[in-house]
Amino acid sequence: MSGEVAFEEINEAKANMDHVYDQPDPRAYFRELERLGYAIPGHAKPIFLKLIAHLRRRPDETVHVLDLGCSYGVNAALLKHDLSMPDLYEHWGAQALTDVTPEELAERDRDFFDNLDDPEAIEMIGLDQAESAVAFAEGAGLLDGGLALNLENEPLPGQVREELTQVDLVTSTGCVGYVTEKSFDRILPAITQGQPAWLGNFVLRLFPFDAIADRLSEWGYVTEKLEGRTFVQRRFESEEEQEQVIEQLREQGVDPTGLEAEGHLLAEFYLSRPASPTNIPIERLLAA
């Protein structure tokens, strides 16, 4: 059974949010996320910033990040600026924005984010199949480049491959499960040119990471899981969703006791780096 088919079957256990994922602006999406207490980008922020600090060879050097499943540029907003998920919920949920068009909102956001103090020296490229979400994130100035591509079904265009050769870090906070090793296969020839990029993936415990880790291994990567840590993605939408997820976990031999059984979807963190005897173990790297 391919990773794509297996992930399709697992996804049937989860609530479907396609109806708000690719709107012209993030307001409906963020209303739904706030209702469910969606938190994973906020948990990911300090970990990604530690990786970025490690990859930055000089204090003023720009680190190039490719964010997979970027949606409206949420990770870009958090990593570039001193913002939290509650800040973004307040920003995109403001009553004053009710009658604003998507184009006006993108223009307001560009001014808002441009005027925040001391942004991090990070250049963000976002990749997502949601064309409207990527376009908004670019228009709002959150993404320095946006790629509306479905790498499960299409190859990486030649000009994009050239653009991705500068990437230092690949991030994701929820796209594994919608993408398989196929998508990683298509970016690896680009991100391994010169100094190979690191990859940091937050993956729901629902989705096995083995096939992706195996594919990365073929390209000379070693993948480590941050043991003993789980990260809340969101609350379950319903008791039915929780029951279905727990059933899926048990079928895979994953124990939900004290974890998903308490009411939240949970993720684990995987770091993939080029094999090297000088690699600092993941626990020490992230504790620094």
PyRosetta script that sets phi, psi and omega in degrees:
from pyrosetta import init, pose_from_sequence

init()
pose = pose_from_sequence("MSGEVAFEEINEAKANMDHVYDQPDPRAYFRELERLGYAIPGHAKPIFLKLIAHLRRRPDETVHVLDLGCSYGVNAALLKHDLSMPDLYEHWGAQALTDVTPEELAERDRDFFDNLDDPEAIEMIGLDQAESAVAFAEGAGLLDGGLALNLENEPLPGQVREELTQVDLVTSTGCVGYVTEKSFDRILPAITQGQPAWLGNFVLRLFPFDAIADRLSEWGYVTEKLEGRTFVQRRFESEEEQEQVIEQLREQGVDPTGLEAEGHLLAEFYLSRPASPTNIPIERLLAA")
pose.set_psi(1, 128.9)
pose.set_omega(1, -178.3)
pose.set_phi(2, -74.0)
pose.set_psi(2, 158.1)
pose.set_omega(2, 176.8)
pose.set_phi(3, -59.0)
pose.set_psi(3, -35.9)
pose.set_omega(3, -178.7)
pose.set_phi(4, -62.3)
pose.set_psi(4, -47.5)
pose.set_omega(4, -179.4)
pose.set_phi(5, -66.6)
pose.set_psi(5, -43.5)
pose.set_omega(5, -179.5)
pose.set_phi(6, -60.4)
pose.set_psi(6, -44.3)
pose.set_omega(6, -179.7)
pose.set_phi(7, -65.4)
pose.set_psi(7, -37.7)
pose.set_omega(7, 176.7)
pose.set_phi(8, -56.8)
pose.set_psi(8, -45.9)
pose.set_omega(8, -178.5)
pose.set_phi(9, -66.3)
pose.set_psi(9, -41.9)
pose.set_omega(9, 179.7)
pose.set_phi(10, -64.5)
pose.set_psi(10, -38.9)
pose.set_omega(10, -178.2)
pose.set_phi(11, -62.9)
pose.set_psi(11, -21.2)
pose.set_omega(11, 178.7)
pose.set_phi(12, -64.2)
pose.set_psi(12, -20.0)
pose.set_omega(12, 179.0)
pose.set_phi(13, -77.8)
pose.set_psi(13, -20.0)
pose.set_omega(13, -173.8)
pose.set_phi(14, -96.4)
pose.set_psi(14, 153.9)
pose.set_omega(14, 174.3)
pose.set_phi(15, -64.2)
pose.set_psi(15, 141.0)
pose.set_omega(15, -178.8)
pose.set_phi(16, -92.3)
pose.set_psi(16, 125.1)
pose.set_omega(16, -179.3)
pose.set_phi(17, -116.9)
pose.set_psi(17, 20.7)
pose.set_omega(17, -178.3)
pose.set_phi(18, -57.9)
pose.set_psi(18, -29.7)
pose.set_omega(18, -174.6)
pose.set_phi(19, -67.5)
pose.set_psi(19, -18.6)
pose.set_omega(19, 179.2)
pose.set_phi(20, -116.7)
pose.set_psi(20, -3.0)
pose.set_omega(20, -171.3)
pose.set_phi(21, -76.8)
pose.set_psi(21, -29.3)
pose.set_omega(21, -174.0)
pose.set_phi(22, -126.3)
pose.set_psi(22, 50.0)
pose.set_omega(22, 175.7)
pose.set_phi(23, -84.2)
pose.set_psi(23, 167.2)
pose.set_omega(23, 179.5)
pose.set_phi(24, -64.5)
pose.set_psi(24, -19.0)
pose.set_omega(24, 176.9)
pose.set_phi(25, -150.5)
pose.set_psi(25, 168.8)
pose.set_omega(25, -170.4)
pose.set_phi(26, -85.0)
pose.set_psi(26, 6.0)
pose.set_omega(26, -172.2)
pose.set_phi(27, -63.5)
pose.set_psi(27, -49.5)
pose.set_omega(27, -179.4)
pose.set_phi(28, -65.7)
pose.set_psi(28, -39.7)
pose.set_omega(28, 179.2)
pose.set_phi(29, -60.4)
pose.set_psi(29, -44.7)
pose.set_omega(29, -177.4)
pose.set_phi(30, -74.1)
pose.set_psi(30, -29.0)
pose.set_omega(30, 173.5)
pose.set_phi(31, -62.2)
pose.set_psi(31, -42.2)
pose.set_omega(31, -179.9)
pose.set_phi(32, -69.3)
pose.set_psi(32, -42.4)
pose.set_omega(32, 179.9)
pose.set_phi(33, -63.8)
pose.set_psi(33, -40.6)
pose.set_omega(33, -179.5)
pose.set_phi(34, -65.8)
pose.set_psi(34, -39.0)
pose.set_omega(34, 178.8)
pose.set_phi(35, -58.4)
pose.set_psi(35, -33.7)
pose.set_omega(35, -177.1)
pose.set_phi(36, -98.7)
pose.set_psi(36, 4.6)
pose.set_omega(36, 178.4)
pose.set_phi(37, 64.3)
pose.set_psi(37, 39.0)
pose.set_omega(37, -177.5)
pose.set_phi(38, -64.6)
pose.set_psi(38, 124.4)
pose.set_omega(38, -168.8)
pose.set_phi(39, -134.4)
pose.set_psi(39, -7.2)
pose.set_omega(39, -168.1)
pose.set_phi(40, -60.2)
pose.set_psi(40, -38.3)
pose.set_omega(40, 178.3)
pose.set_phi(41, -61.3)
pose.set_psi(41, -34.0)
pose.set_omega(41, 177.3)
pose.set_phi(42, -66.6)
pose.set_psi(42, -39.0)
pose.set_omega(42, 176.9)
pose.set_phi(43, -68.6)
pose.set_psi(43, -32.5)
pose.set_omega(43, -177.6)
pose.set_phi(44, -74.5)
pose.set_psi(44, -29.2)
pose.set_omega(44, -172.2)
pose.set_phi(45, -51.9)
pose.set_psi(45, -53.8)
pose.set_omega(45, -177.1)
pose.set_phi(46, -64.1)
pose.set_psi(46, -31.5)
pose.set_omega(46, 178.6)
pose.set_phi(47, -69.9)
pose.set_psi(47, -46.8)
pose.set_omega(47, 179.0)
pose.set_phi(48, -62.9)
pose.set_psi(48, -38.9)
pose.set_omega(48, -179.9)
pose.set_phi(49, -65.5)
pose.set_psi(49, -33.5)
pose.set_omega(49, 175.4)
pose.set_phi(50, -66.5)
pose.set_psi(50, -40.7)
pose.set_omega(50, 178.0)
pose.set_phi(51, -65.1)
pose.set_psi(51, -42.6)
pose.set_omega(51, 179.4)
pose.set_phi(52, -62.1)
pose.set_psi(52, -42.6)
pose.set_omega(52, 178.7)
pose.set_phi(53, -62.0)
pose.set_psi(53, -37.4)
pose.set_omega(53, 179.5)
pose.set_phi(54, -69.9)
pose.set_psi(54, -37.1)
pose.set_omega(54, -177.8)
pose.set_phi(55, -78.7)
pose.set_psi(55, -18.3)
pose.set_omega(55, -179.4)
pose.set_phi(56, -77.6)
pose.set_psi(56, 112.2)
pose.set_omega(56, -174.4)
pose.set_phi(57, -80.4)
pose.set_psi(57, -26.3)
pose.set_omega(57, 176.9)
pose.set_phi(58, -129.4)
pose.set_psi(58, 150.6)
pose.set_omega(58, -175.2)
pose.set_phi(59, -55.3)
pose.set_psi(59, -34.9)
pose.set_omega(59, -175.7)
pose.set_phi(60, -98.7)
pose.set_psi(60, 7.5)
pose.set_omega(60, -174.6)
pose.set_phi(61, -76.0)
pose.set_psi(61, 137.7)
pose.set_omega(61, 175.8)
pose.set_phi(62, -80.7)
pose.set_psi(62, 130.5)
pose.set_omega(62, 175.3)
pose.set_phi(63, -98.9)
pose.set_psi(63, 132.9)
pose.set_omega(63, -176.9)
pose.set_phi(64, -98.4)
pose.set_psi(64, 123.2)
pose.set_omega(64, -174.9)
pose.set_phi(65, -119.9)
pose.set_psi(65, 134.2)
pose.set_omega(65, 171.7)
pose.set_phi(66, -106.7)
pose.set_psi(66, 116.9)
pose.set_omega(66, -178.3)
pose.set_phi(67, -102.1)
pose.set_psi(67, 112.6)
pose.set_omega(67, -180.0)
pose.set_phi(68, -83.6)
pose.set_psi(68, 135.5)
pose.set_omega(68, -176.7)
pose.set_phi(69, 67.9)
pose.set_psi(69, 47.0)
pose.set_omega(69, -169.1)
pose.set_phi(70, -73.1)
pose.set_psi(70, -18.1)
pose.set_omega(70, -174.6)
pose.set_phi(71, 46.2)
pose.set_psi(71, -123.0)
pose.set_omega(71, -174.6)
pose.set_phi(72, -89.4)
pose.set_psi(72, 17.0)
pose.set_omega(72, 179.4)
pose.set_phi(73, 84.3)
pose.set_psi(73, 30.6)
pose.set_omega(73, -177.1)
pose.set_phi(74, -62.8)
pose.set_psi(74, -50.3)
pose.set_omega(74, 179.7)
pose.set_phi(75, -63.2)
pose.set_psi(75, -35.9)
pose.set_omega(75, 177.8)
pose.set_phi(76, -62.3)
pose.set_psi(76, -44.3)
pose.set_omega(76, 179.6)
pose.set_phi(77, -60.6)
pose.set_psi(77, -42.5)
pose.set_omega(77, -176.9)
pose.set_phi(78, -73.3)
pose.set_psi(78, -41.1)
pose.set_omega(78, -175.4)
pose.set_phi(79, -75.8)
pose.set_psi(79, -35.0)
pose.set_omega(79, -178.0)
pose.set_phi(80, -79.3)
pose.set_psi(80, -25.4)
pose.set_omega(80, -170.4)
pose.set_phi(81, -129.5)
pose.set_psi(81, 162.8)
pose.set_omega(81, 177.4)
pose.set_phi(82, -81.9)
pose.set_psi(82, 70.6)
pose.set_omega(82, -177.2)
pose.set_phi(83, -130.7)
pose.set_psi(83, 155.9)
pose.set_omega(83, 178.2)
pose.set_phi(84, -121.5)
pose.set_psi(84, 171.1)
pose.set_omega(84, 174.8)
pose.set_phi(85, -60.4)
pose.set_psi(85, -43.8)
pose.set_omega(85, 175.5)
pose.set_phi(86, -57.2)
pose.set_psi(86, -36.0)
pose.set_omega(86, 176.7)
pose.set_phi(87, -60.8)
pose.set_psi(87, -43.1)
pose.set_omega(87, -179.1)
pose.set_phi(88, -70.5)
pose.set_psi(88, -36.4)
pose.set_omega(88, 175.6)
pose.set_phi(89, -60.9)
pose.set_psi(89, -42.5)
pose.set_omega(89, 179.1)
pose.set_phi(90, -67.4)
pose.set_psi(90, -41.6)
pose.set_omega(90, -176.5)
pose.set_phi(91, -64.0)
pose.set_psi(91, -51.0)
pose.set_omega(91, -175.6)
pose.set_phi(92, -86.4)
pose.set_psi(92, -6.5)
pose.set_omega(92, 177.0)
pose.set_phi(93, -103.7)
pose.set_psi(93, 5.4)
pose.set_omega(93, -176.5)
pose.set_phi(94, -60.7)
pose.set_psi(94, 135.3)
pose.set_omega(94, -179.4)
pose.set_phi(95, -59.9)
pose.set_psi(95, -30.3)
pose.set_omega(95, -178.8)
pose.set_phi(96, -64.3)
pose.set_psi(96, -16.3)
pose.set_omega(96, -177.8)
pose.set_phi(97, -92.0)
pose.set_psi(97, 1.6)
pose.set_omega(97, -173.4)
pose.set_phi(98, -57.9)
pose.set_psi(98, -43.4)
pose.set_omega(98, -174.3)
pose.set_phi(99, -100.8)
pose.set_psi(99, 13.6)
pose.set_omega(99, -178.8)
pose.set_phi(100, -87.3)
pose.set_psi(100, 137.0)
pose.set_omega(100, 177.3)
pose.set_phi(101, -74.0)
pose.set_psi(101, 160.2)
pose.set_omega(101, 176.8)
pose.set_phi(102, -56.4)
pose.set_psi(102, -38.2)
pose.set_omega(102, 179.4)
pose.set_phi(103, -66.3)
pose.set_psi(103, -41.0)
pose.set_omega(103, 178.2)
pose.set_phi(104, -66.8)
pose.set_psi(104, -37.7)
pose.set_omega(104, 179.3)
pose.set_phi(105, -64.7)
pose.set_psi(105, -43.3)
pose.set_omega(105, 178.5)
pose.set_phi(106, -61.0)
pose.set_psi(106, -39.8)
pose.set_omega(106, 179.3)
pose.set_phi(107, -67.0)
pose.set_psi(107, -42.7)
pose.set_omega(107, 177.2)
pose.set_phi(108, -62.5)
pose.set_psi(108, -41.0)
pose.set_omega(108, -179.2)
pose.set_phi(109, -65.5)
pose.set_psi(109, -38.8)
pose.set_omega(109, 178.2)
pose.set_phi(110, -58.8)
pose.set_psi(110, -44.7)
pose.set_omega(110, 177.5)
pose.set_phi(111, -64.0)
pose.set_psi(111, -43.0)
pose.set_omega(111, -177.6)
pose.set_phi(112, -61.2)
pose.set_psi(112, -51.6)
pose.set_omega(112, -176.4)
pose.set_phi(113, -71.9)
pose.set_psi(113, -33.9)
pose.set_omega(113, 178.5)
pose.set_phi(114, -64.8)
pose.set_psi(114, -28.9)
pose.set_omega(114, -175.0)
pose.set_phi(115, -94.5)
pose.set_psi(115, 1.6)
pose.set_omega(115, 174.6)
pose.set_phi(116, -72.2)
pose.set_psi(116, 147.2)
pose.set_omega(116, -174.6)
pose.set_phi(117, -74.3)
pose.set_psi(117, 141.8)
pose.set_omega(117, 166.1)
pose.set_phi(118, 45.7)
pose.set_psi(118, 65.8)
pose.set_omega(118, 175.4)
pose.set_phi(119, -65.4)
pose.set_psi(119, 149.4)
pose.set_omega(119, 177.3)
pose.set_phi(120, -63.2)
pose.set_psi(120, 149.1)
pose.set_omega(120, 177.9)
pose.set_phi(121, -79.4)
pose.set_psi(121, 73.6)
pose.set_omega(121, -177.6)
pose.set_phi(122, -131.0)
pose.set_psi(122, 133.8)
pose.set_omega(122, 172.4)
pose.set_phi(123, -108.6)
pose.set_psi(123, 124.2)
pose.set_omega(123, -174.1)
pose.set_phi(124, -110.1)
pose.set_psi(124, 125.4)
pose.set_omega(124, 167.7)
pose.set_phi(125, -107.2)
pose.set_psi(125, 130.2)
pose.set_omega(125, 179.7)
pose.set_phi(126, -109.8)
pose.set_psi(126, 138.5)
pose.set_omega(126, 178.2)
pose.set_phi(127, -126.7)
pose.set_psi(127, 127.0)
pose.set_omega(127, -179.5)
pose.set_phi(128, -162.8)
pose.set_psi(128, 150.0)
pose.set_omega(128, 176.8)
pose.set_phi(129, -79.4)
pose.set_psi(129, -9.2)
pose.set_omega(129, -178.8)
pose.set_phi(130, -81.8)
pose.set_psi(130, 96.5)
pose.set_omega(130, -172.4)
pose.set_phi(131, -61.6)
pose.set_psi(131, -43.7)
pose.set_omega(131, -177.2)
pose.set_phi(132, -65.6)
pose.set_psi(132, -40.7)
pose.set_omega(132, -179.9)
pose.set_phi(133, -64.7)
pose.set_psi(133, -44.3)
pose.set_omega(133, 179.1)
pose.set_phi(134, -63.2)
pose.set_psi(134, -42.4)
pose.set_omega(134, -180.0)
pose.set_phi(135, -61.9)
pose.set_psi(135, -40.9)
pose.set_omega(135, 178.4)
pose.set_phi(136, -63.1)
pose.set_psi(136, -46.5)
pose.set_omega(136, -177.6)
pose.set_phi(137, -61.6)
pose.set_psi(137, -36.0)
pose.set_omega(137, 175.4)
pose.set_phi(138, -69.0)
pose.set_psi(138, -46.4)
pose.set_omega(138, -178.3)
pose.set_phi(139, -62.4)
pose.set_psi(139, -32.4)
pose.set_omega(139, 179.4)
pose.set_phi(140, -81.7)
pose.set_psi(140, -4.4)
pose.set_omega(140, 178.5)
pose.set_phi(141, 80.0)
pose.set_psi(141, 10.9)
pose.set_omega(141, 178.4)
pose.set_phi(142, -76.8)
pose.set_psi(142, -41.1)
pose.set_omega(142, 177.6)
pose.set_phi(143, -97.3)
pose.set_psi(143, 135.6)
pose.set_omega(143, 173.4)
pose.set_phi(144, -80.2)
pose.set_psi(144, -18.4)
pose.set_omega(144, 174.1)
pose.set_phi(145, -158.7)
pose.set_psi(145, 139.5)
pose.set_omega(145, -179.3)
pose.set_phi(146, -123.8)
pose.set_psi(146, 135.4)
pose.set_omega(146, -179.2)
pose.set_phi(147, -122.3)
pose.set_psi(147, 108.4)
pose.set_omega(147, 177.4)
pose.set_phi(148, -92.0)
pose.set_psi(148, 89.1)
pose.set_omega(148, -174.5)
pose.set_phi(149, -137.2)
pose.set_psi(149, 148.3)
pose.set_omega(149, 170.6)
pose.set_phi(150, -112.5)
pose.set_psi(150, 93.3)
pose.set_omega(150, -174.8)
pose.set_phi(151, -75.0)
pose.set_psi(151, -4.5)
pose.set_omega(151, 171.3)
pose.set_phi(152, -70.8)
pose.set_psi(152, -27.8)
pose.set_omega(152, -172.4)
pose.set_phi(153, -121.0)
pose.set_psi(153, -10.0)
pose.set_omega(153, -176.5)
pose.set_phi(154, -139.5)
pose.set_psi(154, 150.5)
pose.set_omega(154, 179.8)
pose.set_phi(155, -74.9)
pose.set_psi(155, 165.6)
pose.set_omega(155, 176.4)
pose.set_phi(156, -77.9)
pose.set_psi(156, 120.9)
pose.set_omega(156, 179.4)
pose.set_phi(157, -59.0)
pose.set_psi(157, 149.2)
pose.set_omega(157, -176.2)
pose.set_phi(158, -56.3)
pose.set_psi(158, -42.3)
pose.set_omega(158, -177.7)
pose.set_phi(159, -68.8)
pose.set_psi(159, -30.2)
pose.set_omega(159, 177.5)
pose.set_phi(160, -71.5)
pose.set_psi(160, -40.3)
pose.set_omega(160, 178.4)
pose.set_phi(161, -55.7)
pose.set_psi(161, -42.4)
pose.set_omega(161, 178.7)
pose.set_phi(162, -62.9)
pose.set_psi(162, -40.8)
pose.set_omega(162, -179.4)
pose.set_phi(163, -63.0)
pose.set_psi(163, -34.6)
pose.set_omega(163, -174.7)
pose.set_phi(164, -83.3)
pose.set_psi(164, -5.0)
pose.set_omega(164, -179.8)
pose.set_phi(165, -66.5)
pose.set_psi(165, -18.1)
pose.set_omega(165, -179.8)
pose.set_phi(166, -88.2)
pose.set_psi(166, -4.7)
pose.set_omega(166, -173.4)
pose.set_phi(167, -65.3)
pose.set_psi(167, 131.8)
pose.set_omega(167, 177.1)
pose.set_phi(168, -97.6)
pose.set_psi(168, -32.0)
pose.set_omega(168, -174.8)
pose.set_phi(169, -144.0)
pose.set_psi(169, 132.9)
pose.set_omega(169, 172.7)
pose.set_phi(170, -105.4)
pose.set_psi(170, 130.2)
pose.set_omega(170, -178.2)
pose.set_phi(171, -122.5)
pose.set_psi(171, 153.4)
pose.set_omega(171, 167.8)
pose.set_phi(172, -155.7)
pose.set_psi(172, 145.2)
pose.set_omega(172, -179.4)
pose.set_phi(173, -128.1)
pose.set_psi(173, 22.0)
pose.set_omega(173, 178.8)
pose.set_phi(174, 165.8)
pose.set_psi(174, 0.1)
pose.set_omega(174, -175.6)
pose.set_phi(175, -83.5)
pose.set_psi(175, -23.2)
pose.set_omega(175, 177.1)
pose.set_phi(176, -66.5)
pose.set_psi(176, 125.1)
pose.set_omega(176, -170.1)
pose.set_phi(177, 120.9)
pose.set_psi(177, -32.7)
pose.set_omega(177, 169.6)
pose.set_phi(178, -100.0)
pose.set_psi(178, -27.2)
pose.set_omega(178, 173.4)
pose.set_phi(179, -115.4)
pose.set_psi(179, 154.5)
pose.set_omega(179, -178.1)
pose.set_phi(180, -119.9)
pose.set_psi(180, -167.4)
pose.set_omega(180, 176.8)
pose.set_phi(181, -60.9)
pose.set_psi(181, -19.8)
pose.set_omega(181, 178.6)
pose.set_phi(182, -58.3)
pose.set_psi(182, -46.4)
pose.set_omega(182, -178.4)
pose.set_phi(183, -65.3)
pose.set_psi(183, -40.6)
pose.set_omega(183, 178.5)
pose.set_phi(184, -65.4)
pose.set_psi(184, -39.0)
pose.set_omega(184, 176.2)
pose.set_phi(185, -53.5)
pose.set_psi(185, -36.4)
pose.set_omega(185, -173.1)
pose.set_phi(186, -84.7)
pose.set_psi(186, -18.3)
pose.set_omega(186, 175.3)
pose.set_phi(187, -97.0)
pose.set_psi(187, -20.0)
pose.set_omega(187, -174.4)
pose.set_phi(188, -60.1)
pose.set_psi(188, -41.1)
pose.set_omega(188, 178.2)
pose.set_phi(189, -59.1)
pose.set_psi(189, -29.0)
pose.set_omega(189, -179.9)
pose.set_phi(190, -82.5)
pose.set_psi(190, -47.5)
pose.set_omega(190, -171.9)
pose.set_phi(191, -79.0)
pose.set_psi(191, -4.8)
pose.set_omega(191, 177.5)
pose.set_phi(192, -102.8)
pose.set_psi(192, 5.2)
pose.set_omega(192, 174.3)
pose.set_phi(193, -72.8)
pose.set_psi(193, 135.1)
pose.set_omega(193, -178.0)
pose.set_phi(194, 68.1)
pose.set_psi(194, -129.6)
pose.set_omega(194, 177.8)
pose.set_phi(195, -79.9)
pose.set_psi(195, 111.8)
pose.set_omega(195, -175.5)
pose.set_phi(196, -61.6)
pose.set_psi(196, 141.2)
pose.set_omega(196, 178.8)
pose.set_phi(197, -71.3)
pose.set_psi(197, 155.6)
pose.set_omega(197, 167.7)
pose.set_phi(198, -87.1)
pose.set_psi(198, 159.7)
pose.set_omega(198, 177.1)
pose.set_phi(199, -130.1)
pose.set_psi(199, 125.7)
pose.set_omega(199, 177.1)
pose.set_phi(200, -119.6)
pose.set_psi(200, 114.9)
pose.set_omega(200, -174.7)
pose.set_phi(201, -122.2)
pose.set_psi(201, 123.7)
pose.set_omega(201, 168.4)
pose.set_phi(202, -91.4)
pose.set_psi(202, 121.5)
pose.set_omega(202, -170.1)
pose.set_phi(203, -127.6)
pose.set_psi(203, 126.1)
pose.set_omega(203, 175.1)
pose.set_phi(204, -55.8)
pose.set_psi(204, 141.5)
pose.set_omega(204, -179.6)
pose.set_phi(205, -62.1)
pose.set_psi(205, -14.8)
pose.set_omega(205, 175.3)
pose.set_phi(206, -63.2)
pose.set_psi(206, -31.0)
pose.set_omega(206, -168.4)
pose.set_phi(207, -108.9)
pose.set_psi(207, 118.0)
pose.set_omega(207, 175.5)
pose.set_phi(208, -61.6)
pose.set_psi(208, 138.1)
pose.set_omega(208, 179.6)
pose.set_phi(209, -99.5)
pose.set_psi(209, 0.0)
pose.set_omega(209, -171.2)
pose.set_phi(210, -57.3)
pose.set_psi(210, -46.7)
pose.set_omega(210, -175.1)
pose.set_phi(211, -64.1)
pose.set_psi(211, -38.0)
pose.set_omega(211, 178.7)
pose.set_phi(212, -70.0)
pose.set_psi(212, -43.9)
pose.set_omega(212, 178.6)
pose.set_phi(213, -60.9)
pose.set_psi(213, -39.5)
pose.set_omega(213, 178.8)
pose.set_phi(214, -63.8)
pose.set_psi(214, -41.9)
pose.set_omega(214, 179.3)
pose.set_phi(215, -65.8)
pose.set_psi(215, -40.0)
pose.set_omega(215, 177.1)
pose.set_phi(216, -64.0)
pose.set_psi(216, -36.1)
pose.set_omega(216, 178.5)
pose.set_phi(217, -60.9)
pose.set_psi(217, -35.2)
pose.set_omega(217, 178.3)
pose.set_phi(218, -64.0)
pose.set_psi(218, -20.8)
pose.set_omega(218, 178.5)
pose.set_phi(219, -100.2)
pose.set_psi(219, 12.6)
pose.set_omega(219, 174.6)
pose.set_phi(220, 90.3)
pose.set_psi(220, 16.3)
pose.set_omega(220, -179.4)
pose.set_phi(221, -95.6)
pose.set_psi(221, 148.6)
pose.set_omega(221, 168.9)
pose.set_phi(222, -112.9)
pose.set_psi(222, 129.3)
pose.set_omega(222, -178.9)
pose.set_phi(223, -107.8)
pose.set_psi(223, 130.3)
pose.set_omega(223, 176.7)
pose.set_phi(224, -119.9)
pose.set_psi(224, 139.8)
pose.set_omega(224, 171.8)
pose.set_phi(225, -97.2)
pose.set_psi(225, 140.5)
pose.set_omega(225, 175.4)
pose.set_phi(226, -75.5)
pose.set_psi(226, 99.3)
pose.set_omega(226, -172.2)
pose.set_phi(227, -71.2)
pose.set_psi(227, 146.0)
pose.set_omega(227, 174.3)
pose.set_phi(228, 77.5)
pose.set_psi(228, 8.8)
pose.set_omega(228, -179.5)
pose.set_phi(229, -126.1)
pose.set_psi(229, 135.4)
pose.set_omega(229, 169.2)
pose.set_phi(230, -128.0)
pose.set_psi(230, 156.8)
pose.set_omega(230, -174.1)
pose.set_phi(231, -131.1)
pose.set_psi(231, 128.4)
pose.set_omega(231, -179.3)
pose.set_phi(232, -67.7)
pose.set_psi(232, 125.6)
pose.set_omega(232, 170.8)
pose.set_phi(233, -87.6)
pose.set_psi(233, -56.2)
pose.set_omega(233, 179.4)
pose.set_phi(234, -166.9)
pose.set_psi(234, 169.6)
pose.set_omega(234, 171.3)
pose.set_phi(235, -72.8)
pose.set_psi(235, 156.7)
pose.set_omega(235, 171.7)
pose.set_phi(236, -68.3)
pose.set_psi(236, 143.4)
pose.set_omega(236, 179.8)
pose.set_phi(237, -70.3)
pose.set_psi(237, -29.8)
pose.set_omega(237, -176.0)
pose.set_phi(238, -157.5)
pose.set_psi(238, 166.8)
pose.set_omega(238, 174.3)
pose.set_phi(239, -62.5)
pose.set_psi(239, -35.4)
pose.set_omega(239, 179.5)
pose.set_phi(240, -62.8)
pose.set_psi(240, -43.8)
pose.set_omega(240, 178.2)
pose.set_phi(241, -62.4)
pose.set_psi(241, -43.3)
pose.set_omega(241, 179.5)
pose.set_phi(242, -60.6)
pose.set_psi(242, -45.0)
pose.set_omega(242, 179.6)
pose.set_phi(243, -61.4)
pose.set_psi(243, -42.2)
pose.set_omega(243, -178.7)
pose.set_phi(244, -67.5)
pose.set_psi(244, -40.0)
pose.set_omega(244, 178.6)
pose.set_phi(245, -65.7)
pose.set_psi(245, -44.4)
pose.set_omega(245, -179.9)
pose.set_phi(246, -62.5)
pose.set_psi(246, -39.9)
pose.set_omega(246, 176.9)
pose.set_phi(247, -61.5)
pose.set_psi(247, -43.6)
pose.set_omega(247, 178.6)
pose.set_phi(248, -62.2)
pose.set_psi(248, -43.8)
pose.set_omega(248, 179.6)
pose.set_phi(249, -60.2)
pose.set_psi(249, -45.2)
pose.set_omega(249, -178.3)
pose.set_phi(250, -65.9)
pose.set_psi(250, -35.1)
pose.set_omega(250, 176.9)
pose.set_phi(251, -63.5)
pose.set_psi(251, -29.3)
pose.set_omega(251, 179.1)
pose.set_phi(252, -89.2)
pose.set_psi(252, -0.2)
pose.set_omega(252, -178.9)
pose.set_phi(253, 79.6)
pose.set_psi(253, 22.1)
pose.set_omega(253, 179.2)
pose.set_phi(254, -103.7)
pose.set_psi(254, 124.6)
pose.set_omega(254, -175.2)
pose.set_phi(255, -83.7)
pose.set_psi(255, 117.7)
pose.set_omega(255, 179.4)
pose.set_phi(256, -87.4)
pose.set_psi(256, -1.6)
pose.set_omega(256, -175.5)
pose.set_phi(257, -58.0)
pose.set_psi(257, 127.3)
pose.set_omega(257, 179.6)
pose.set_phi(258, 74.5)
pose.set_psi(258, 1.1)
pose.set_omega(258, -178.2)
pose.set_phi(259, -123.3)
pose.set_psi(259, -103.1)
pose.set_omega(259, 179.0)
pose.set_phi(260, -59.2)
pose.set_psi(260, -27.4)
pose.set_omega(260, 178.7)
pose.set_phi(261, -63.3)
pose.set_psi(261, -17.2)
pose.set_omega(261, 179.8)
pose.set_phi(262, -87.5)
pose.set_psi(262, -6.6)
pose.set_omega(262, 171.4)
pose.set_phi(263, 121.7)
pose.set_psi(263, 5.8)
pose.set_omega(263, -178.5)
pose.set_phi(264, -131.8)
pose.set_psi(264, 147.7)
pose.set_omega(264, 165.4)
pose.set_phi(265, -73.5)
pose.set_psi(265, 134.3)
pose.set_omega(265, -175.1)
pose.set_phi(266, -123.4)
pose.set_psi(266, 144.6)
pose.set_omega(266, 179.7)
pose.set_phi(267, -117.4)
pose.set_psi(267, 160.3)
pose.set_omega(267, 171.4)
pose.set_phi(268, -120.6)
pose.set_psi(268, 161.2)
pose.set_omega(268, -177.1)
pose.set_phi(269, -111.2)
pose.set_psi(269, 132.1)
pose.set_omega(269, 177.9)
pose.set_phi(270, -120.9)
pose.set_psi(270, 130.6)
pose.set_omega(270, 175.8)
pose.set_phi(271, -114.5)
pose.set_psi(271, 126.7)
pose.set_omega(271, 178.3)
pose.set_phi(272, -116.6)
pose.set_psi(272, 124.8)
pose.set_omega(272, -179.5)
pose.set_phi(273, -132.5)
pose.set_psi(273, 154.8)
pose.set_omega(273, 173.9)
pose.set_phi(274, -57.0)
pose.set_psi(274, 137.1)
pose.set_omega(274, -179.7)
pose.set_phi(275, -57.8)
pose.set_psi(275, 129.2)
pose.set_omega(275, 179.7)
pose.set_phi(276, -158.8)
pose.set_psi(276, 137.1)
pose.set_omega(276, 176.9)
pose.set_phi(277, -66.8)
pose.set_psi(277, -14.3)
pose.set_omega(277, -178.6)
pose.set_phi(278, -93.9)
pose.set_psi(278, 0.1)
pose.set_omega(278, 179.8)
pose.set_phi(279, -62.9)
pose.set_psi(279, 127.4)
pose.set_omega(279, 174.3)
pose.set_phi(280, -74.4)
pose.set_psi(280, 132.8)
pose.set_omega(280, 178.3)
pose.set_phi(281, -53.4)
pose.set_psi(281, 146.6)
pose.set_omega(281, -171.8)
pose.set_phi(282, -56.3)
pose.set_psi(282, -39.3)
pose.set_omega(282, -178.1)
pose.set_phi(283, -63.4)
pose.set_psi(283, -42.9)
pose.set_omega(283, 179.6)
pose.set_phi(284, -69.9)
pose.set_psi(284, -39.6)
pose.set_omega(284, -179.5)
pose.set_phi(285, -59.4)
pose.set_psi(285, -43.9)
pose.set_omega(285, -175.9)
pose.set_phi(286, -85.1)
pose.set_psi(286, -11.8)
pose.set_omega(286, 176.9)
pose.set_phi(287, -86.7)
pose.set_psi(287, -16.0)
pose.set_omega(287, -174.8)
pose.set_phi(288, -65.1)
pose.dump_pdb("model.pdb")
